[in-house]
Amino acid sequence: MKINYTGSLTLKLAVVVIAVLVGCFGFGRSYFQWQKAEASASGPSPSHTNAPGEDNCTACHTSFPVNSGTGSVQITGLPATWMPSQQIALTVTTAKSDAVIYGFQMTAVDSQGHQAGTFSFPFTNPAQVQTINGIVLGNTRQYIEHTVSGTAPVVFGSKTWNVIWTAPSQRIGTVGFYAAGNAANSDGTTSGDYIYTTSKTSVPAAKAPFDFDNDGKTDISIFRPGSGDWWYLRSFDGGNRAFQFGTSTDKLV
């Protein structure tokens, strides 16, 4: 009986190639939907934003050095300061005039490399972005990135994604935002694609004076001499509180 070694070898090679793609690009989530791979269509695997302790997408897209060519990735909408639990709308844009499809990944970390705040996104149908988690230096980090449906541009030469960052509930210091973008040629391979990185920082806003309810705003307060009561109006919810301290003959010092 004649054994078809050629067919067997071809099958084995195909299995090896698929295994390598899944490991390198994180295609396991939607590779078999037959999407092109050059912008990591299902979303890149975690930890490719160029944040501390991370690589960037040139780990697989090796044709050009990072930040070469005429393209860019930008984070816009980030204020210089943030308030605890504040929700901030951000925009990430990957651009290159001759690219065909685009991708991105972003994370936010504190000065110790820990996750800072959380990402979410406005509802769209189909969804343009998604969130995933990864482990970096022993710590869990959240990432926000494109989906399969979020790679195609709606205007020539760039792709924009809208995301929401909810700040930490406590003032944890400076937060760094790191993003990587892929401007891809859509040729069905990882070659010929341009990878760009960027970063921005935001610091917690200074605590407001006489902020009794810890919402970052000064609260209106009064002193009632007859009873020695101090009252303040909470800007957080419009309620009020009172406590006794001193008498009408006391003086502020």
Secondary structure by P-SEA (a helix, b strand, c coil): cccaaaaaaaaaaaaaaaaaaaaacccccccccccccccccccccccccccccccccccccccccccccccccccccccccccccbbbbbbbbbbbcccccccccbbbbcccccccbbbbbccccccccbbbbbbcccbbbbbbbbcccccccccccbbbbbbbbbcccccccbbbbbbbbbbcccccccccbbbbbbbbbbbcccccccccccccbbbbbbbbcccbbbbbbbcccccbbbbbccccccccc
